[in-house]
């Protein structure tokens, strides 16, 4: 009852901050948030990528074509393509594989 009341989600939280936070913020529609992964892969994570991705045991299992992955990453880092989704999937697949399959 405290989480959703009269169809209002986060009811107790909204009541707790009412008077502290402006009503237009509390009552505004929900907004999505997306992380700037494209930019991260070209800047901050650019040098971390090899340590995470290329050291994964997924390459030893020959499940993916490493040459194609390297080309995809290089093209992304040089802004030839936006491969954010595919590269992020490679990273998470590699981490998952190392945790559960290797």
Gaussian input, Z-matrix of N, CA and C with variables (Angstrom, degrees):
# hf/3-21g

backbone

0 1
 N
 C     1     B1
 C     2     B2     1     A1
 N     3     B3     2     A2     1     D1
 C     4     B4     3     A3     2     D2
 C     5     B5     4     A4     3     D3
 N     6     B6     5     A5     4     D4
 C     7     B7     6     A6     5     D5
 C     8     B8     7     A7     6     D6
 N     9     B9     8     A8     7     D7
 C    10    B10     9     A9     8     D8
 C    11    B11    10    A10     9     D9
 N    12    B12    11    A11    10    D10
 C    13    B13    12    A12    11    D11
 C    14    B14    13    A13    12    D12
 N    15    B15    14    A14    13    D13
 C    16    B16    15    A15    14    D14
 C    17    B17    16    A16    15    D15
 N    18    B18    17    A17    16    D16
 C    19    B19    18    A18    17    D17
 C    20    B20    19    A19    18    D18
 N    21    B21    20    A20    19    D19
 C    22    B22    21    A21    20    D20
 C    23    B23    22    A22    21    D21
 N    24    B24    23    A23    22    D22
 C    25    B25    24    A24    23    D23
 C    26    B26    25    A25    24    D24
 N    27    B27    26    A26    25    D25
 C    28    B28    27    A27    26    D26
 C    29    B29    28    A28    27    D27
 N    30    B30    29    A29    28    D28
 C    31    B31    30    A30    29    D29
 C    32    B32    31    A31    30    D30
 N    33    B33    32    A32    31    D31
 C    34    B34    33    A33    32    D32
 C    35    B35    34    A34    33    D33
 N    36    B36    35    A35    34    D34
 C    37    B37    36    A36    35    D35
 C    38    B38    37    A37    36    D36
 N    39    B39    38    A38    37    D37
 C    40    B40    39    A39    38    D38
 C    41    B41    40    A40    39    D39
 N    42    B42    41    A41    40    D40
 C    43    B43    42    A42    41    D41
 C    44    B44    43    A43    42    D42
 N    45    B45    44    A44    43    D43
 C    46    B46    45    A45    44    D44
 C    47    B47    46    A46    45    D45
 N    48    B48    47    A47    46    D46
 C    49    B49    48    A48    47    D47
 C    50    B50    49    A49    48    D48
 N    51    B51    50    A50    49    D49
 C    52    B52    51    A51    50    D50
 C    53    B53    52    A52    51    D51
 N    54    B54    53    A53    52    D52
 C    55    B55    54    A54    53    D53
 C    56    B56    55    A55    54    D54
 N    57    B57    56    A56    55    D55
 C    58    B58    57    A57    56    D56
 C    59    B59    58    A58    57    D57
 N    60    B60    59    A59    58    D58
 C    61    B61    60    A60    59    D59
 C    62    B62    61    A61    60    D60
 N    63    B63    62    A62    61    D61
 C    64    B64    63    A63    62    D62
 C    65    B65    64    A64    63    D63
 N    66    B66    65    A65    64    D64
 C    67    B67    66    A66    65    D65
 C    68    B68    67    A67    66    D66
 N    69    B69    68    A68    67    D67
 C    70    B70    69    A69    68    D68
 C    71    B71    70    A70    69    D69
 N    72    B72    71    A71    70    D70
 C    73    B73    72    A72    71    D71
 C    74    B74    73    A73    72    D72
 N    75    B75    74    A74    73    D73
 C    76    B76    75    A75    74    D74
 C    77    B77    76    A76    75    D75
 N    78    B78    77    A77    76    D76
 C    79    B79    78    A78    77    D77
 C    80    B80    79    A79    78    D78
 N    81    B81    80    A80    79    D79
 C    82    B82    81    A81    80    D80
 C    83    B83    82    A82    81    D81
 N    84    B84    83    A83    82    D82
 C    85    B85    84    A84    83    D83
 C    86    B86    85    A85    84    D84
 N    87    B87    86    A86    85    D85
 C    88    B88    87    A87    86    D86
 C    89    B89    88    A88    87    D87
 N    90    B90    89    A89    88    D88
 C    91    B91    90    A90    89    D89
 C    92    B92    91    A91    90    D90
 N    93    B93    92    A92    91    D91
 C    94    B94    93    A93    92    D92
 C    95    B95    94    A94    93    D93
 N    96    B96    95    A95    94    D94
 C    97    B97    96    A96    95    D95
 C    98    B98    97    A97    96    D96
 N    99    B99    98    A98    97    D97
 C   100   B100    99    A99    98    D98
 C   101   B101   100   A100    99    D99
 N   102   B102   101   A101   100   D100
 C   103   B103   102   A102   101   D101
 C   104   B104   103   A103   102   D102
 N   105   B105   104   A104   103   D103
 C   106   B106   105   A105   104   D104
 C   107   B107   106   A106   105   D105
 N   108   B108   107   A107   106   D106
 C   109   B109   108   A108   107   D107
 C   110   B110   109   A109   108   D108
 N   111   B111   110   A110   109   D109
 C   112   B112   111   A111   110   D110
 C   113   B113   112   A112   111   D111
 N   114   B114   113   A113   112   D112
 C   115   B115   114   A114   113   D113
 C   116   B116   115   A115   114   D114
 N   117   B117   116   A116   115   D115
 C   118   B118   117   A117   116   D116
 C   119   B119   118   A118   117   D117
 N   120   B120   119   A119   118   D118
 C   121   B121   120   A120   119   D119
 C   122   B122   121   A121   120   D120
 N   123   B123   122   A122   121   D121
 C   124   B124   123   A123   122   D122
 C   125   B125   124   A124   123   D123
 N   126   B126   125   A125   124   D124
 C   127   B127   126   A126   125   D125
 C   128   B128   127   A127   126   D126
 N   129   B129   128   A128   127   D127
 C   130   B130   129   A129   128   D128
 C   131   B131   130   A130   129   D129
 N   132   B132   131   A131   130   D130
 C   133   B133   132   A132   131   D131
 C   134   B134   133   A133   132   D132
 N   135   B135   134   A134   133   D133
 C   136   B136   135   A135   134   D134
 C   137   B137   136   A136   135   D135
 N   138   B138   137   A137   136   D136
 C   139   B139   138   A138   137   D137
 C   140   B140   139   A139   138   D138
 N   141   B141   140   A140   139   D139
 C   142   B142   141   A141   140   D140
 C   143   B143   142   A142   141   D141
 N   144   B144   143   A143   142   D142
 C   145   B145   144   A144   143   D143
 C   146   B146   145   A145   144   D144
 N   147   B147   146   A146   145   D145
 C   148   B148   147   A147   146   D146
 C   149   B149   148   A148   147   D147
 N   150   B150   149   A149   148   D148
 C   151   B151   150   A150   149   D149
 C   152   B152   151   A151   150   D150
 N   153   B153   152   A152   151   D151
 C   154   B154   153   A153   152   D152
 C   155   B155   154   A154   153   D153
 N   156   B156   155   A155   154   D154
 C   157   B157   156   A156   155   D155
 C   158   B158   157   A157   156   D156
 N   159   B159   158   A158   157   D157
 C   160   B160   159   A159   158   D158
 C   161   B161   160   A160   159   D159
 N   162   B162   161   A161   160   D160
 C   163   B163   162   A162   161   D161
 C   164   B164   163   A163   162   D162
 N   165   B165   164   A164   163   D163
 C   166   B166   165   A165   164   D164
 C   167   B167   166   A166   165   D165
 N   168   B168   167   A167   166   D166
 C   169   B169   168   A168   167   D167
 C   170   B170   169   A169   168   D168
 N   171   B171   170   A170   169   D169
 C   172   B172   171   A171   170   D170
 C   173   B173   172   A172   171   D171
 N   174   B174   173   A173   172   D172
 C   175   B175   174   A174   173   D173
 C   176   B176   175   A175   174   D174
 N   177   B177   176   A176   175   D175
 C   178   B178   177   A177   176   D176
 C   179   B179   178   A178   177   D177
 N   180   B180   179   A179   178   D178
 C   181   B181   180   A180   179   D179
 C   182   B182   181   A181   180   D180
 N   183   B183   182   A182   181   D181
 C   184   B184   183   A183   182   D182
 C   185   B185   184   A184   183   D183
 N   186   B186   185   A185   184   D184
 C   187   B187   186   A186   185   D185
 C   188   B188   187   A187   186   D186
 N   189   B189   188   A188   187   D187
 C   190   B190   189   A189   188   D188
 C   191   B191   190   A190   189   D189
 N   192   B192   191   A191   190   D190
 C   193   B193   192   A192   191   D191
 C   194   B194   193   A193   192   D192
 N   195   B195   194   A194   193   D193
 C   196   B196   195   A195   194   D194
 C   197   B197   196   A196   195   D195
 N   198   B198   197   A197   196   D196
 C   199   B199   198   A198   197   D197
 C   200   B200   199   A199   198   D198
 N   201   B201   200   A200   199   D199
 C   202   B202   201   A201   200   D200
 C   203   B203   202   A202   201   D201
 N   204   B204   203   A203   202   D202
 C   205   B205   204   A204   203   D203
 C   206   B206   205   A205   204   D204
 N   207   B207   206   A206   205   D205
 C   208   B208   207   A207   206   D206
 C   209   B209   208   A208   207   D207
 N   210   B210   209   A209   208   D208
 C   211   B211   210   A210   209   D209
 C   212   B212   211   A211   210   D210
 N   213   B213   212   A212   211   D211
 C   214   B214   213   A213   212   D212
 C   215   B215   214   A214   213   D213
 N   216   B216   215   A215   214   D214
 C   217   B217   216   A216   215   D215
 C   218   B218   217   A217   216   D216
 N   219   B219   218   A218   217   D217
 C   220   B220   219   A219   218   D218
 C   221   B221   220   A220   219   D219
 N   222   B222   221   A221   220   D220
 C   223   B223   222   A222   221   D221
 C   224   B224   223   A223   222   D222
 N   225   B225   224   A224   223   D223
 C   226   B226   225   A225   224   D224
 C   227   B227   226   A226   225   D225
 N   228   B228   227   A227   226   D226
 C   229   B229   228   A228   227   D227
 C   230   B230   229   A229   228   D228
 N   231   B231   230   A230   229   D229
 C   232   B232   231   A231   230   D230
 C   233   B233   232   A232   231   D231
 N   234   B234   233   A233   232   D232
 C   235   B235   234   A234   233   D233
 C   236   B236   235   A235   234   D234
 N   237   B237   236   A236   235   D235
 C   238   B238   237   A237   236   D236
 C   239   B239   238   A238   237   D237
 N   240   B240   239   A239   238   D238
 C   241   B241   240   A240   239   D239
 C   242   B242   241   A241   240   D240
 N   243   B243   242   A242   241   D241
 C   244   B244   243   A243   242   D242
 C   245   B245   244   A244   243   D243
 N   246   B246   245   A245   244   D244
 C   247   B247   246   A246   245   D245
 C   248   B248   247   A247   246   D246
 N   249   B249   248   A248   247   D247
 C   250   B250   249   A249   248   D248
 C   251   B251   250   A250   249   D249
 N   252   B252   251   A251   250   D250
 C   253   B253   252   A252   251   D251
 C   254   B254   253   A253   252   D252
 N   255   B255   254   A254   253   D253
 C   256   B256   255   A255   254   D254
 C   257   B257   256   A256   255   D255
 N   258   B258   257   A257   256   D256
 C   259   B259   258   A258   257   D257
 C   260   B260   259   A259   258   D258
 N   261   B261   260   A260   259   D259
 C   262   B262   261   A261   260   D260
 C   263   B263   262   A262   261   D261
 N   264   B264   263   A263   262   D262
 C   265   B265   264   A264   263   D263
 C   266   B266   265   A265   264   D264
 N   267   B267   266   A266   265   D265
 C   268   B268   267   A267   266   D266
 C   269   B269   268   A268   267   D267
 N   270   B270   269   A269   268   D268
 C   271   B271   270   A270   269   D269
 C   272   B272   271   A271   270   D270
 N   273   B273   272   A272   271   D271
 C   274   B274   273   A273   272   D272
 C   275   B275   274   A274   273   D273
 N   276   B276   275   A275   274   D274
 C   277   B277   276   A276   275   D275
 C   278   B278   277   A277   276   D276
 N   279   B279   278   A278   277   D277
 C   280   B280   279   A279   278   D278
 C   281   B281   280   A280   279   D279
 N   282   B282   281   A281   280   D280
 C   283   B283   282   A282   281   D281
 C   284   B284   283   A283   282   D282
 N   285   B285   284   A284   283   D283
 C   286   B286   285   A285   284   D284
 C   287   B287   286   A286   285   D285
 N   288   B288   287   A287   286   D286
 C   289   B289   288   A288   287   D287
 C   290   B290   289   A289   288   D288
 N   291   B291   290   A290   289   D289
 C   292   B292   291   A291   290   D290
 C   293   B293   292   A292   291   D291
 N   294   B294   293   A293   292   D292
 C   295   B295   294   A294   293   D293
 C   296   B296   295   A295   294   D294
 N   297   B297   296   A296   295   D295
 C   298   B298   297   A297   296   D296
 C   299   B299   298   A298   297   D297
 N   300   B300   299   A299   298   D298
 C   301   B301   300   A300   299   D299
 C   302   B302   301   A301   300   D300
 N   303   B303   302   A302   301   D301
 C   304   B304   303   A303   302   D302
 C   305   B305   304   A304   303   D303

   B1=1.4497
   B2=1.5313
   B3=1.3298
   B4=1.4600
   B5=1.5233
   B6=1.3256
   B7=1.4587
   B8=1.5277
   B9=1.3304
   B10=1.4667
   B11=1.5248
   B12=1.3363
   B13=1.4674
   B14=1.5149
   B15=1.3138
   B16=1.4683
   B17=1.5294
   B18=1.3304
   B19=1.4642
   B20=1.5174
   B21=1.3195
   B22=1.4722
   B23=1.5228
   B24=1.3496
   B25=1.4658
   B26=1.5278
   B27=1.3077
   B28=1.4718
   B29=1.5299
   B30=1.3130
   B31=1.4633
   B32=1.5264
   B33=1.3219
   B34=1.4638
   B35=1.5274
   B36=1.3259
   B37=1.4566
   B38=1.5273
   B39=1.3168
   B40=1.4692
   B41=1.5229
   B42=1.3175
   B43=1.4637
   B44=1.5283
   B45=1.3149
   B46=1.4729
   B47=1.5196
   B48=1.3356
   B49=1.4647
   B50=1.5241
   B51=1.3294
   B52=1.4636
   B53=1.5283
   B54=1.3215
   B55=1.4589
   B56=1.5167
   B57=1.3303
   B58=1.4727
   B59=1.5192
   B60=1.3232
   B61=1.4635
   B62=1.5280
   B63=1.3400
   B64=1.4674
   B65=1.5307
   B66=1.3537
   B67=1.4632
   B68=1.5239
   B69=1.3373
   B70=1.4688
   B71=1.5304
   B72=1.2986
   B73=1.4667
   B74=1.5310
   B75=1.3210
   B76=1.4686
   B77=1.5258
   B78=1.3150
   B79=1.4616
   B80=1.5202
   B81=1.3141
   B82=1.4675
   B83=1.5394
   B84=1.3325
   B85=1.4700
   B86=1.5359
   B87=1.2999
   B88=1.4652
   B89=1.5211
   B90=1.3390
   B91=1.4601
   B92=1.5267
   B93=1.2945
   B94=1.4611
   B95=1.5221
   B96=1.3036
   B97=1.4578
   B98=1.5186
   B99=1.2944
   B100=1.4605
   B101=1.5242
   B102=1.2958
   B103=1.4644
   B104=1.5275
   B105=1.3170
   B106=1.4705
   B107=1.5304
   B108=1.3181
   B109=1.4620
   B110=1.5188
   B111=1.3360
   B112=1.4721
   B113=1.5229
   B114=1.3173
   B115=1.4636
   B116=1.5238
   B117=1.3274
   B118=1.4597
   B119=1.5245
   B120=1.3367
   B121=1.4684
   B122=1.5232
   B123=1.3315
   B124=1.4667
   B125=1.5225
   B126=1.3312
   B127=1.4708
   B128=1.5281
   B129=1.3176
   B130=1.4698
   B131=1.5207
   B132=1.3154
   B133=1.4661
   B134=1.5257
   B135=1.3215
   B136=1.4686
   B137=1.5305
   B138=1.3124
   B139=1.4624
   B140=1.5304
   B141=1.3323
   B142=1.4581
   B143=1.5220
   B144=1.3036
   B145=1.4612
   B146=1.5263
   B147=1.3389
   B148=1.4734
   B149=1.5290
   B150=1.3256
   B151=1.4644
   B152=1.5259
   B153=1.3018
   B154=1.4570
   B155=1.5204
   B156=1.3152
   B157=1.4607
   B158=1.5196
   B159=1.3086
   B160=1.4667
   B161=1.5131
   B162=1.3375
   B163=1.4637
   B164=1.5264
   B165=1.3194
   B166=1.4592
   B167=1.5295
   B168=1.3058
   B169=1.4672
   B170=1.5286
   B171=1.3153
   B172=1.4657
   B173=1.5268
   B174=1.3335
   B175=1.4685
   B176=1.5208
   B177=1.3409
   B178=1.4614
   B179=1.5307
   B180=1.3283
   B181=1.4663
   B182=1.5304
   B183=1.3287
   B184=1.4709
   B185=1.5356
   B186=1.3153
   B187=1.4584
   B188=1.5293
   B189=1.3164
   B190=1.4635
   B191=1.5214
   B192=1.3133
   B193=1.4494
   B194=1.5268
   B195=1.3278
   B196=1.4660
   B197=1.5211
   B198=1.3204
   B199=1.4676
   B200=1.5262
   B201=1.3247
   B202=1.4677
   B203=1.5254
   B204=1.3259
   B205=1.4684
   B206=1.5242
   B207=1.3331
   B208=1.4702
   B209=1.5213
   B210=1.3313
   B211=1.4701
   B212=1.5256
   B213=1.3095
   B214=1.4541
   B215=1.5268
   B216=1.3177
   B217=1.4663
   B218=1.5211
   B219=1.3080
   B220=1.4696
   B221=1.5239
   B222=1.3209
   B223=1.4684
   B224=1.5250
   B225=1.3116
   B226=1.4665
   B227=1.5338
   B228=1.3214
   B229=1.4651
   B230=1.5256
   B231=1.3273
   B232=1.4624
   B233=1.5316
   B234=1.3259
   B235=1.4704
   B236=1.5231
   B237=1.3197
   B238=1.4669
   B239=1.5218
   B240=1.3292
   B241=1.4593
   B242=1.5262
   B243=1.3112
   B244=1.4579
   B245=1.5207
   B246=1.3142
   B247=1.4638
   B248=1.5227
   B249=1.3143
   B250=1.4570
   B251=1.5294
   B252=1.3182
   B253=1.4619
   B254=1.5267
   B255=1.3153
   B256=1.4763
   B257=1.5184
   B258=1.3395
   B259=1.4715
   B260=1.5214
   B261=1.3293
   B262=1.4663
   B263=1.5198
   B264=1.3221
   B265=1.4619
   B266=1.5240
   B267=1.3360
   B268=1.4670
   B269=1.5269
   B270=1.3184
   B271=1.4625
   B272=1.5237
   B273=1.3155
   B274=1.4663
   B275=1.5225
   B276=1.3304
   B277=1.4636
   B278=1.5291
   B279=1.3247
   B280=1.4630
   B281=1.5204
   B282=1.3324
   B283=1.4675
   B284=1.5304
   B285=1.3283
   B286=1.4583
   B287=1.5345
   B288=1.3257
   B289=1.4598
   B290=1.5269
   B291=1.3318
   B292=1.4609
   B293=1.5123
   B294=1.3184
   B295=1.4674
   B296=1.5245
   B297=1.3289
   B298=1.4624
   B299=1.5227
   B300=1.3118
   B301=1.4695
   B302=1.5337
   B303=1.2934
   B304=1.4775
   B305=1.5197
   A1=111.89
   A2=116.56
   A3=118.77
   A4=112.10
   A5=116.97
   A6=120.31
   A7=111.16
   A8=116.30
   A9=121.16
   A10=106.89
   A11=115.91
   A12=120.25
   A13=108.09
   A14=116.48
   A15=121.91
   A16=111.73
   A17=116.30
   A18=120.51
   A19=114.28
   A20=118.47
   A21=122.33
   A22=108.15
   A23=115.48
   A24=119.15
   A25=109.94
   A26=115.85
   A27=123.59
   A28=111.29
   A29=115.23
   A30=121.02
   A31=112.48
   A32=117.35
   A33=119.93
   A34=111.66
   A35=117.22
   A36=120.68
   A37=110.31
   A38=116.30
   A39=120.27
   A40=110.86
   A41=116.80
   A42=119.35
   A43=111.23
   A44=116.29
   A45=120.37
   A46=112.46
   A47=117.73
   A48=120.02
   A49=113.18
   A50=116.50
   A51=119.61
   A52=108.43
   A53=116.65
   A54=121.78
   A55=111.95
   A56=116.12
   A57=121.63
   A58=109.13
   A59=114.83
   A60=122.72
   A61=107.51
   A62=116.72
   A63=118.70
   A64=112.21
   A65=115.57
   A66=121.41
   A67=112.45
   A68=117.50
   A69=119.26
   A70=111.93
   A71=117.93
   A72=120.82
   A73=109.62
   A74=116.26
   A75=120.56
   A76=111.32
   A77=116.74
   A78=121.24
   A79=114.79
   A80=118.00
   A81=119.09
   A82=110.26
   A83=115.95
   A84=119.26
   A85=110.84
   A86=114.12
   A87=120.71
   A88=110.26
   A89=116.36
   A90=121.74
   A91=108.85
   A92=114.59
   A93=119.22
   A94=111.42
   A95=115.64
   A96=121.83
   A97=107.75
   A98=115.76
   A99=118.65
   A100=108.59
   A101=114.71
   A102=120.43
   A103=108.83
   A104=117.35
   A105=120.95
   A106=112.07
   A107=116.15
   A108=121.23
   A109=111.94
   A110=117.72
   A111=120.51
   A112=110.18
   A113=116.33
   A114=121.20
   A115=111.10
   A116=117.51
   A117=120.66
   A118=111.39
   A119=116.43
   A120=119.87
   A121=112.00
   A122=116.65
   A123=120.51
   A124=112.61
   A125=117.39
   A126=119.84
   A127=110.83
   A128=116.65
   A129=122.35
   A130=114.44
   A131=117.82
   A132=121.24
   A133=113.23
   A134=116.43
   A135=120.72
   A136=111.94
   A137=116.11
   A138=119.52
   A139=112.60
   A140=116.57
   A141=121.18
   A142=111.40
   A143=115.91
   A144=121.63
   A145=113.29
   A146=119.42
   A147=118.52
   A148=112.94
   A149=116.48
   A150=120.04
   A151=111.36
   A152=116.69
   A153=120.39
   A154=111.15
   A155=115.90
   A156=120.20
   A157=113.60
   A158=118.56
   A159=120.02
   A160=112.88
   A161=117.93
   A162=119.96
   A163=112.70
   A164=116.41
   A165=120.19
   A166=110.57
   A167=115.23
   A168=121.00
   A169=111.81
   A170=117.40
   A171=120.65
   A172=111.43
   A173=116.19
   A174=119.87
   A175=110.83
   A176=117.00
   A177=121.08
   A178=111.37
   A179=115.49
   A180=120.24
   A181=111.43
   A182=117.02
   A183=122.76
   A184=112.89
   A185=115.51
   A186=119.95
   A187=111.99
   A188=115.62
   A189=121.47
   A190=109.82
   A191=115.99
   A192=122.04
   A193=108.85
   A194=116.20
   A195=120.79
   A196=111.85
   A197=118.04
   A198=120.30
   A199=111.32
   A200=116.12
   A201=119.87
   A202=110.95
   A203=116.74
   A204=120.59
   A205=110.44
   A206=117.45
   A207=120.96
   A208=110.97
   A209=116.82
   A210=120.66
   A211=110.44
   A212=116.67
   A213=120.98
   A214=111.06
   A215=116.78
   A216=121.30
   A217=110.89
   A218=117.62
   A219=121.32
   A220=110.78
   A221=116.91
   A222=120.62
   A223=111.15
   A224=116.75
   A225=120.22
   A226=110.43
   A227=116.17
   A228=120.16
   A229=112.46
   A230=116.77
   A231=120.69
   A232=111.68
   A233=115.73
   A234=123.47
   A235=113.76
   A236=117.78
   A237=120.86
   A238=110.60
   A239=116.62
   A240=122.53
   A241=108.43
   A242=115.99
   A243=120.39
   A244=106.50
   A245=115.92
   A246=122.11
   A247=111.20
   A248=116.05
   A249=122.41
   A250=112.40
   A251=116.27
   A252=120.76
   A253=111.22
   A254=117.17
   A255=120.02
   A256=111.38
   A257=117.79
   A258=120.31
   A259=110.28
   A260=116.69
   A261=120.02
   A262=110.00
   A263=116.77
   A264=120.50
   A265=111.65
   A266=117.81
   A267=120.60
   A268=110.76
   A269=116.13
   A270=120.65
   A271=110.47
   A272=116.58
   A273=119.30
   A274=112.13
   A275=117.23
   A276=120.06
   A277=110.52
   A278=117.01
   A279=120.85
   A280=112.17
   A281=116.69
   A282=120.43
   A283=110.77
   A284=115.91
   A285=120.15
   A286=110.57
   A287=115.98
   A288=120.95
   A289=110.27
   A290=116.77
   A291=119.97
   A292=112.37
   A293=116.33
   A294=120.33
   A295=112.19
   A296=117.94
   A297=120.65
   A298=115.61
   A299=118.35
   A300=119.34
   A301=112.85
   A302=117.66
   A303=119.77
   A304=111.30
   D1=-31.43
   D2=-177.87
   D3=-81.50
   D4=-23.84
   D5=-178.69
   D6=-78.33
   D7=-43.87
   D8=178.22
   D9=-130.62
   D10=123.41
   D11=179.71
   D12=-135.04
   D13=127.12
   D14=-179.13
   D15=54.51
   D16=36.07
   D17=178.83
   D18=79.26
   D19=3.47
   D20=-179.70
   D21=-96.94
   D22=114.50
   D23=179.19
   D24=-76.72
   D25=155.82
   D26=-179.10
   D27=55.34
   D28=36.89
   D29=-173.94
   D30=-54.86
   D31=-51.76
   D32=-175.49
   D33=-65.85
   D34=-36.87
   D35=176.88
   D36=-63.28
   D37=-45.46
   D38=-179.43
   D39=-63.10
   D40=-39.42
   D41=178.24
   D42=-68.09
   D43=-35.34
   D44=-179.10
   D45=-65.49
   D46=-32.31
   D47=-177.39
   D48=-101.92
   D49=-3.44
   D50=178.83
   D51=-63.64
   D52=132.88
   D53=-175.48
   D54=95.77
   D55=-21.38
   D56=177.02
   D57=-101.79
   D58=-42.44
   D59=-179.76
   D60=-106.33
   D61=137.99
   D62=-179.66
   D63=-57.36
   D64=142.50
   D65=-179.00
   D66=-58.02
   D67=-35.40
   D68=-179.02
   D69=-64.20
   D70=-24.39
   D71=175.72
   D72=-82.27
   D73=-44.56
   D74=-179.12
   D75=-62.57
   D76=-40.94
   D77=-172.35
   D78=-96.65
   D79=3.32
   D80=-178.73
   D81=-74.00
   D82=158.74
   D83=178.19
   D84=-64.28
   D85=154.68
   D86=178.82
   D87=-61.14
   D88=138.34
   D89=178.19
   D90=-118.94
   D91=140.72
   D92=177.37
   D93=-78.65
   D94=164.62
   D95=177.46
   D96=-135.17
   D97=130.92
   D98=174.95
   D99=-124.52
   D100=138.48
   D101=178.89
   D102=-77.90
   D103=146.10
   D104=-179.58
   D105=-79.93
   D106=60.76
   D107=-174.88
   D108=-61.72
   D109=-39.99
   D110=179.30
   D111=-54.29
   D112=-49.06
   D113=-179.12
   D114=-67.49
   D115=-42.06
   D116=179.46
   D117=-58.47
   D118=-42.72
   D119=-178.23
   D120=-68.21
   D121=-20.68
   D122=177.96
   D123=-94.00
   D124=-15.61
   D125=-176.01
   D126=-127.01
   D127=-92.30
   D128=-171.78
   D129=-56.83
   D130=-42.65
   D131=-177.70
   D132=-89.93
   D133=-3.84
   D134=-176.59
   D135=-54.46
   D136=-42.22
   D137=-176.88
   D138=-88.59
   D139=-14.69
   D140=176.94
   D141=-84.31
   D142=-24.50
   D143=-175.19
   D144=-55.03
   D145=-48.44
   D146=179.74
   D147=-60.02
   D148=-39.15
   D149=-178.49
   D150=-63.80
   D151=-33.81
   D152=-178.56
   D153=-87.45
   D154=-53.28
   D155=-170.05
   D156=-78.05
   D157=-50.31
   D158=-172.87
   D159=-74.54
   D160=-18.44
   D161=177.50
   D162=-86.42
   D163=-4.48
   D164=179.69
   D165=-66.23
   D166=146.36
   D167=178.37
   D168=-76.67
   D169=-4.20
   D170=-179.99
   D171=-61.47
   D172=-29.95
   D173=-178.79
   D174=-72.26
   D175=-34.23
   D176=177.45
   D177=-66.59
   D178=-27.15
   D179=-179.65
   D180=-79.94
   D181=-5.88
   D182=179.28
   D183=54.23
   D184=40.07
   D185=178.32
   D186=-87.15
   D187=-22.33
   D188=-177.48
   D189=-133.20
   D190=158.80
   D191=178.17
   D192=-89.44
   D193=107.54
   D194=-176.38
   D195=-63.64
   D196=-38.57
   D197=179.35
   D198=-59.97
   D199=-42.05
   D200=178.54
   D201=-66.86
   D202=-38.85
   D203=178.11
   D204=-64.44
   D205=-43.16
   D206=178.38
   D207=-61.68
   D208=-42.49
   D209=178.89
   D210=-63.90
   D211=-43.36
   D212=179.24
   D213=-59.50
   D214=-45.15
   D215=-179.51
   D216=-66.97
   D217=-44.03
   D218=178.16
   D219=-60.65
   D220=-46.12
   D221=178.78
   D222=-62.02
   D223=-38.52
   D224=178.21
   D225=-65.89
   D226=-46.57
   D227=-177.07
   D228=-66.20
   D229=-24.67
   D230=177.15
   D231=-97.24
   D232=13.98
   D233=176.91
   D234=60.18
   D235=26.50
   D236=175.22
   D237=-78.58
   D238=-32.24
   D239=177.50
   D240=-141.48
   D241=160.32
   D242=170.89
   D243=-105.42
   D244=98.26
   D245=-175.93
   D246=-110.20
   D247=26.71
   D248=-177.30
   D249=-48.64
   D250=-52.51
   D251=-175.50
   D252=-63.05
   D253=-44.49
   D254=-178.16
   D255=-68.69
   D256=-40.35
   D257=179.79
   D258=-68.14
   D259=-42.92
   D260=178.82
   D261=-60.91
   D262=-38.84
   D263=176.66
   D264=-65.23
   D265=-38.48
   D266=176.15
   D267=-61.44
   D268=-44.06
   D269=-179.89
   D270=-61.90
   D271=-51.10
   D272=-178.01
   D273=-66.66
   D274=-36.34
   D275=176.31
   D276=-63.85
   D277=-43.58
   D278=178.25
   D279=-61.62
   D280=-43.77
   D281=178.83
   D282=-65.90
   D283=-42.41
   D284=178.34
   D285=-62.41
   D286=-46.16
   D287=-178.56
   D288=-59.30
   D289=-45.56
   D290=-179.57
   D291=-64.13
   D292=-34.42
   D293=-179.23
   D294=-75.23
   D295=-40.89
   D296=-169.64
   D297=-111.26
   D298=-21.21
   D299=-173.26
   D300=-114.24
   D301=-27.02
   D302=-173.78
   D303=-83.47

